[in-house]
Amino acid sequence: MHLLYCDETNLQPNAGDFFVYGGIAIDGDAALSLSSSIDLIRTNAKIDRSFRLKFLPKPENLTHQEFIAVKEAVINTAIEHKAIFLVSVILHDIATNAEEARRNEINRVCYHFDCILNRFKDAGLVLIDRFTDAQIDEHLAAKFSIGITGLPYSPEHRLGNVVGFHYSAIGQAHFTSLIDIVLGSLRFSINAFTKNDAARMDTARLLMGKISPLFFRQDDGRVSELSFFFSPKIIKVEKYRARYEALKAFLESVGIKTAQDITEVRRY
């Protein structure tokens, strides 16, 4: 059994920003060891048991550098336990609205999780970070009973390897802290690049190097689109497509060569 803990970032619809939805897939056989390792990291750093560990803010008892070391240790132990990072990004300029973007990218990441489970010949459980959306309960129920709808090659696709969709929240498991730290690292890096924030670019490159081993790679070494997806599949507007191509080039410059091509509408 694999567990997929999910979360989102960059929810505010700012022009030029990418909404990011992701999940961290954890093999159930490694879950207890990974959880115990994160627990030990917290204990050694003397982080209060009630503190909700996230990418930010830092615990009051730690310096900035000590907090960085804690986050690096959490990422490293996830790598050692062979956790897999799945993420989908969509430009806010393209998304209809933030809530619909979130529902659509939940679809995407859950579908990709099901595909990976199929490769592993394993079952999985999806745990969605709780948020306010009047349609989300029905949306998740439909993900279980029906699956994914509206795909170009099939009207419906049942996620047959996923045995359930549930809610989770920060503090209810160490894995919610893990996905927040990993996703926060990606958000920081993407935003530094898209905003051309030179003061943060060195940190951005460093963070991307830290999380790079978490991506699921093909035999040729490229990151599978199951692990990093540029949404939607076809980018119709040239100026938006240029932003995706620039992000893809940035990722490659930091050692994350993505397999997915940035495509446009073909005109014959």
Sine and cosine of phi, psi and omega as CSV:
sin_phi,cos_phi,sin_psi,cos_psi,sin_omega,cos_omega
0.00,0.00,0.76,-0.65,0.10,-0.99
-0.96,-0.29,0.59,-0.81,0.07,-1.00
-0.96,-0.30,0.70,-0.71,0.08,-1.00
-0.87,-0.49,0.95,-0.31,0.06,-1.00
-1.00,-0.09,0.83,-0.55,-0.15,-0.99
-0.90,-0.43,0.40,-0.92,0.05,-1.00
-0.29,-0.96,0.20,-0.98,0.05,-1.00
-0.77,-0.64,0.27,-0.96,0.07,-1.00
-0.47,-0.88,0.27,-0.96,-0.09,-1.00
0.86,0.52,0.72,0.70,-0.05,-1.00
-0.95,0.31,-0.52,0.85,-0.04,-1.00
-0.91,0.41,0.77,-0.64,-0.11,-0.99
-0.98,0.20,0.95,0.31,0.05,-1.00
-1.00,0.00,0.72,-0.69,0.00,-1.00
-0.85,0.52,0.70,-0.71,0.01,-1.00
1.00,0.06,-0.14,0.99,0.01,-1.00
-0.99,-0.11,0.47,-0.88,0.08,-1.00
-0.98,-0.18,0.80,-0.60,0.22,-0.98
-0.96,0.28,0.69,-0.72,-0.10,-1.00
-0.82,-0.58,0.82,-0.58,0.09,-1.00
-0.83,-0.56,0.72,-0.70,-0.05,-1.00
-0.50,-0.87,0.20,-0.98,0.05,-1.00
-0.56,-0.83,0.43,-0.90,0.07,-1.00
-0.92,-0.39,0.87,-0.49,-0.03,-1.00
-1.00,-0.07,0.79,-0.61,-0.09,-1.00
-0.81,-0.59,0.80,-0.60,0.08,-1.00
-0.91,0.41,0.79,-0.61,-0.02,-1.00
-0.84,0.55,-0.51,0.86,0.01,-1.00
-0.93,0.37,-0.38,0.93,0.00,-1.00
-0.97,-0.22,-0.07,1.00,-0.16,-0.99
-0.88,0.47,-0.71,0.70,-0.04,-1.00
-0.91,0.42,-0.68,0.73,0.01,-1.00
-0.90,0.44,-0.67,0.74,0.02,-1.00
-0.90,0.43,-0.70,0.71,0.02,-1.00
-0.88,0.48,-0.67,0.74,0.01,-1.00
-0.91,0.42,-0.59,0.81,0.02,-1.00
-0.91,0.42,-0.69,0.72,0.03,-1.00
-0.92,0.40,-0.60,0.80,0.06,-1.00
-0.87,0.49,-0.67,0.75,0.00,-1.00
-0.92,0.38,-0.62,0.78,0.05,-1.00
-0.86,0.50,-0.70,0.71,0.03,-1.00
-0.89,0.46,-0.70,0.71,-0.04,-1.00
-0.89,0.45,-0.72,0.69,-0.01,-1.00
-0.90,0.44,-0.50,0.86,0.02,-1.00
-1.00,0.06,-0.02,1.00,0.00,-1.00
0.85,0.52,0.64,0.77,0.08,-1.00
-0.99,0.15,0.79,-0.62,-0.03,-1.00
-0.83,0.56,0.64,-0.77,-0.07,-1.00
-0.88,0.48,-0.44,0.90,-0.02,-1.00
-1.00,0.07,-0.12,0.99,-0.06,-1.00
-0.96,0.26,0.76,-0.65,0.03,-1.00
-1.00,0.08,0.98,-0.20,-0.08,-1.00
-0.96,0.29,0.85,-0.53,0.00,-1.00
-0.65,-0.76,0.01,-1.00,0.08,-1.00
-0.87,0.50,-0.65,0.76,0.12,-0.99
-0.52,-0.85,0.49,-0.87,0.01,1.00
-0.99,0.10,0.15,-0.99,0.02,-1.00
-1.00,0.09,0.41,-0.91,0.14,-0.99
-0.90,0.44,0.58,-0.82,-0.07,-1.00
-0.89,0.45,-0.47,0.88,-0.08,-1.00
-0.99,0.16,-0.12,0.99,-0.05,-1.00
-0.96,-0.29,0.56,-0.83,0.16,-0.99
-0.97,0.23,0.17,-0.99,0.02,-1.00
-0.85,0.53,-0.72,0.69,-0.02,-1.00
-0.93,0.38,-0.60,0.80,0.04,-1.00
-0.90,0.43,-0.62,0.79,0.01,-1.00
-0.93,0.37,-0.64,0.77,0.09,-1.00
-0.85,0.53,-0.69,0.73,0.00,-1.00
-0.89,0.46,-0.61,0.79,0.04,-1.00
-0.90,0.44,-0.73,0.68,-0.02,-1.00
-0.90,0.43,-0.63,0.77,0.06,-1.00
-0.89,0.46,-0.65,0.76,0.00,-1.00
-0.90,0.43,-0.63,0.78,0.02,-1.00
-0.90,0.43,-0.71,0.71,0.03,-1.00
-0.89,0.45,-0.69,0.73,-0.04,-1.00
-0.90,0.43,-0.63,0.78,-0.01,-1.00
-0.95,0.32,-0.50,0.86,0.10,-1.00
-0.90,0.43,-0.66,0.76,0.04,-1.00
-0.89,0.45,-0.71,0.70,0.00,-1.00
-0.87,0.49,-0.52,0.85,0.00,-1.00
-1.00,-0.05,0.21,0.98,0.12,-0.99
0.87,0.49,0.58,0.81,0.13,-0.99
-0.93,0.38,0.45,-0.90,-0.05,-1.00
-0.83,-0.56,0.75,-0.66,-0.02,-1.00
-0.99,-0.12,0.84,-0.55,0.06,-1.00
-0.90,-0.43,0.75,-0.66,-0.06,-1.00
-0.54,-0.84,0.52,-0.86,0.10,-0.99
-0.73,-0.69,0.69,-0.72,-0.02,-1.00
-0.84,-0.54,0.64,-0.77,0.07,-1.00
-0.65,-0.76,0.69,-0.72,0.00,-1.00
-0.93,0.37,0.75,-0.66,0.00,-1.00
-0.86,0.50,-0.49,0.87,0.03,-1.00
-0.88,0.47,-0.43,0.90,-0.03,-1.00
-1.00,-0.06,-0.60,0.80,-0.05,-1.00
-0.90,0.44,0.63,-0.78,0.03,-1.00
-0.89,0.45,-0.76,0.65,0.10,-1.00
-0.35,-0.94,0.22,-0.98,-0.11,-0.99
-0.90,0.44,-0.64,0.77,-0.04,-1.00
-0.92,0.40,-0.69,0.72,0.02,-1.00
-0.92,0.38,-0.61,0.79,0.05,-1.00
-0.87,0.50,-0.67,0.74,0.00,-1.00
-0.90,0.45,-0.72,0.69,0.01,-1.00
-0.88,0.47,-0.67,0.74,-0.01,-1.00
-0.91,0.42,-0.64,0.76,-0.03,-1.00
-0.98,0.21,-0.43,0.90,0.21,-0.98
-0.86,0.51,-0.72,0.69,0.07,-1.00
-0.80,0.60,-0.76,0.65,-0.10,-1.00
-0.88,0.48,-0.78,0.62,-0.07,-1.00
-0.91,0.40,-0.61,0.79,0.03,-1.00
-0.92,0.39,-0.63,0.78,0.06,-1.00
-0.89,0.46,-0.69,0.72,0.01,-1.00
-0.92,0.40,-0.59,0.81,0.08,-1.00
-0.88,0.48,-0.69,0.72,0.02,-1.00
-0.88,0.48,-0.63,0.77,0.03,-1.00
-0.90,0.44,-0.67,0.74,0.02,-1.00
-0.92,0.39,-0.65,0.76,0.06,-1.00
-0.86,0.51,-0.62,0.79,0.03,-1.00
-0.88,0.47,-0.62,0.78,0.04,-1.00
-0.92,0.38,-0.59,0.81,-0.01,-1.00
-0.99,0.12,-0.17,0.99,-0.09,-1.00
0.83,0.56,0.79,0.61,-0.08,-1.00
-0.66,-0.75,0.24,-0.97,0.08,-1.00
-0.98,-0.17,0.27,-0.96,-0.02,-1.00
-0.54,-0.84,0.33,-0.94,0.03,-1.00
-0.79,-0.62,0.76,-0.65,-0.02,-1.00
-0.98,-0.21,0.76,-0.65,0.02,-1.00
-0.85,-0.53,0.93,-0.36,-0.09,-1.00
-1.00,-0.07,0.73,-0.68,0.09,-1.00
-0.89,0.46,0.75,-0.66,-0.09,-1.00
-0.92,0.39,0.66,-0.75,0.05,-1.00
-0.45,-0.89,0.20,-0.98,-0.03,-1.00
-1.00,-0.04,0.90,-0.44,0.06,-1.00
-0.32,-0.95,0.88,-0.47,-0.09,-1.00
-0.87,0.49,-0.38,0.93,-0.07,-1.00
-0.99,-0.15,-0.08,1.00,-0.19,-0.98
-0.94,0.33,-0.59,0.81,0.00,-1.00
-0.87,0.50,-0.74,0.67,0.01,-1.00
-0.92,0.39,-0.57,0.82,0.01,-1.00
-0.88,0.48,-0.72,0.69,-0.01,-1.00
-0.94,0.34,-0.60,0.80,0.06,-1.00
-0.88,0.47,-0.63,0.78,0.03,-1.00
-0.93,0.37,-0.55,0.84,0.04,-1.00
-0.88,0.48,-0.58,0.81,-0.01,-1.00
-0.98,0.18,-0.74,0.67,-0.12,-0.99
-0.98,0.19,-0.54,0.84,-0.07,-1.00
-0.92,-0.39,-0.74,0.67,-0.05,-1.00
0.96,-0.30,-0.62,-0.78,-0.01,-1.00
-0.99,-0.13,0.72,-0.69,0.03,-1.00
-0.89,-0.46,0.34,-0.94,0.09,-1.00
0.99,0.14,0.22,0.98,0.04,-1.00
-0.95,0.31,0.50,-0.86,-0.07,-1.00
-0.92,0.40,-0.44,0.90,-0.09,-1.00
-0.98,-0.22,-0.08,1.00,-0.03,-1.00
-0.30,-0.95,0.69,-0.72,0.01,-1.00
-0.92,0.40,-0.47,0.88,0.01,-1.00
-0.60,-0.80,0.55,-0.83,0.08,-1.00
-0.63,-0.78,0.94,-0.33,-0.01,-1.00
-0.96,0.29,0.73,-0.68,0.03,-1.00
-1.00,0.09,0.98,0.20,-0.19,-0.98
-0.93,0.37,-0.28,0.96,-0.01,-1.00
-1.00,-0.07,-0.12,0.99,-0.02,-1.00
-0.99,-0.14,0.85,-0.52,-0.09,-1.00
-1.00,-0.04,-0.12,0.99,0.03,-1.00
-0.02,-1.00,0.39,-0.92,0.06,-1.00
-0.81,-0.58,0.84,-0.55,-0.08,-1.00
-0.68,-0.74,0.17,-0.98,0.06,-1.00
-1.00,-0.09,0.46,-0.89,0.18,-0.98
-0.61,-0.79,0.13,-0.99,0.01,-1.00
-0.47,-0.88,0.40,-0.92,-0.01,-1.00
-0.84,0.55,0.72,-0.70,-0.02,-1.00
0.99,-0.11,-0.23,0.97,-0.02,-1.00
-1.00,0.02,-0.17,0.98,0.08,-1.00
-0.28,-0.96,0.44,-0.90,0.08,-1.00
-0.92,0.40,-0.37,0.93,-0.05,-1.00
-0.95,0.32,-0.42,0.91,0.09,-1.00
-0.94,0.35,-0.57,0.82,0.10,-0.99
-0.92,0.39,-0.65,0.76,-0.02,-1.00
-0.87,0.50,-0.76,0.64,-0.04,-1.00
-0.92,0.40,-0.56,0.83,0.03,-1.00
-0.91,0.42,-0.65,0.76,0.00,-1.00
-0.93,0.37,-0.71,0.71,0.00,-1.00
-0.92,0.40,-0.73,0.69,-0.01,-1.00
-0.92,0.39,-0.60,0.80,0.05,-1.00
-0.90,0.44,-0.60,0.80,0.05,-1.00
-0.90,0.44,-0.67,0.74,0.02,-1.00
-0.92,0.39,-0.70,0.72,0.00,-1.00
-0.86,0.52,-0.74,0.67,0.00,-1.00
-0.83,0.56,-0.71,0.71,-0.08,-1.00
-0.94,0.35,-0.72,0.70,0.01,-1.00
-0.89,0.45,-0.69,0.73,-0.02,-1.00
-0.91,0.41,-0.63,0.78,0.04,-1.00
-0.87,0.49,-0.65,0.76,0.00,-1.00
-0.94,0.33,-0.77,0.64,-0.09,-1.00
-0.92,0.40,-0.49,0.87,0.01,-1.00
-1.00,-0.03,0.04,1.00,0.00,-1.00
0.80,0.60,0.72,0.69,-0.04,-1.00
-1.00,0.02,1.00,0.00,-0.10,-0.99
-0.86,0.51,-0.53,0.85,-0.04,-1.00
-0.92,0.39,-0.38,0.93,-0.05,-1.00
-0.95,-0.30,-0.05,1.00,-0.13,-0.99
-0.93,0.38,-0.59,0.81,0.04,-1.00
-0.88,0.47,-0.69,0.72,0.05,-1.00
-0.91,0.42,-0.64,0.77,0.01,-1.00
-0.86,0.51,-0.73,0.68,0.01,-1.00
-0.89,0.45,-0.63,0.77,0.02,-1.00
-0.89,0.45,-0.70,0.71,-0.01,-1.00
-0.90,0.43,-0.66,0.75,0.00,-1.00
-0.90,0.43,-0.59,0.81,0.08,-1.00
-0.90,0.44,-0.58,0.82,-0.01,-1.00
-0.92,0.40,-0.68,0.73,-0.08,-1.00
-1.00,0.02,-0.18,0.98,-0.07,-1.00
-0.78,0.62,-0.68,0.73,-0.03,-1.00
-0.91,0.42,-0.21,0.98,-0.02,-1.00
-0.98,0.20,-0.27,0.96,-0.03,-1.00
-0.97,0.23,0.56,-0.83,0.01,-1.00
-0.99,0.12,0.87,-0.49,-0.10,-0.99
-0.95,-0.32,0.49,-0.87,0.09,-1.00
-0.98,0.22,0.10,-1.00,0.01,-1.00
-0.89,0.47,-0.45,0.89,0.00,-1.00
-1.00,0.09,0.07,1.00,0.06,-1.00
1.00,-0.03,-0.19,0.98,0.03,-1.00
-0.98,0.20,0.50,-0.87,0.03,-1.00
-0.96,0.29,0.84,-0.54,0.00,-1.00
-0.88,0.48,0.53,-0.85,0.07,-1.00
-0.93,0.37,-0.22,0.98,0.15,-0.99
-0.92,0.38,-0.40,0.91,-0.05,-1.00
-0.98,-0.21,-0.58,0.81,0.12,-0.99
-0.71,-0.70,0.90,-0.44,-0.08,-1.00
-0.85,-0.52,0.74,-0.68,0.13,-0.99
-1.00,-0.06,0.91,-0.41,-0.08,-1.00
-0.95,-0.31,0.66,-0.75,-0.02,1.00
-0.98,0.19,0.08,-1.00,-0.07,-1.00
-0.90,0.44,-0.60,0.80,0.00,-1.00
-0.90,-0.45,0.79,-0.61,0.01,-1.00
-0.97,-0.23,0.93,-0.36,-0.15,-0.99
-0.99,0.15,-0.54,0.84,-0.11,-0.99
-1.00,-0.09,0.81,-0.59,-0.12,-0.99
-0.85,0.52,-0.69,0.72,-0.06,-1.00
-0.92,0.40,-0.49,0.87,0.07,-1.00
-0.97,0.23,-0.65,0.76,0.01,-1.00
-0.86,0.51,-0.58,0.82,0.03,-1.00
-0.89,0.46,-0.57,0.82,0.03,-1.00
-0.92,0.38,-0.64,0.77,0.05,-1.00
-0.91,0.42,-0.69,0.72,0.00,-1.00
-0.89,0.45,-0.61,0.79,0.03,-1.00
-0.92,0.40,-0.65,0.76,0.03,-1.00
-0.91,0.42,-0.67,0.74,0.04,-1.00
-0.86,0.51,-0.67,0.74,0.01,-1.00
-0.91,0.41,-0.63,0.78,0.05,-1.00
-0.88,0.47,-0.71,0.70,0.01,-1.00
-0.86,0.51,-0.69,0.73,0.00,-1.00
-0.90,0.44,-0.57,0.82,-0.02,-1.00
-0.92,0.39,-0.35,0.94,0.01,-1.00
-0.95,-0.31,0.33,0.95,0.12,-0.99
1.00,0.00,0.19,0.98,0.02,-1.00
-0.92,-0.40,1.00,0.10,-0.02,-1.00
-1.00,0.06,0.94,-0.33,-0.09,-1.00
-1.00,0.06,0.61,-0.79,-0.07,-1.00
-0.98,0.20,-0.46,0.89,-0.08,-1.00
-0.94,0.35,0.73,-0.69,0.10,-0.99
-1.00,0.10,0.56,-0.83,0.11,-0.99
-1.00,0.06,0.94,-0.35,-0.16,-0.99
-0.95,-0.31,0.35,-0.94,0.03,-1.00
-0.83,-0.56,0.17,-0.98,0.05,-1.00
-0.93,0.36,0.79,-0.61,0.02,-1.00
-0.99,0.16,0.72,-0.70,0.02,-1.00
-0.90,-0.43,0.81,-0.59,-0.03,-1.00
-0.96,-0.29,0.00,0.00,0.00,0.00
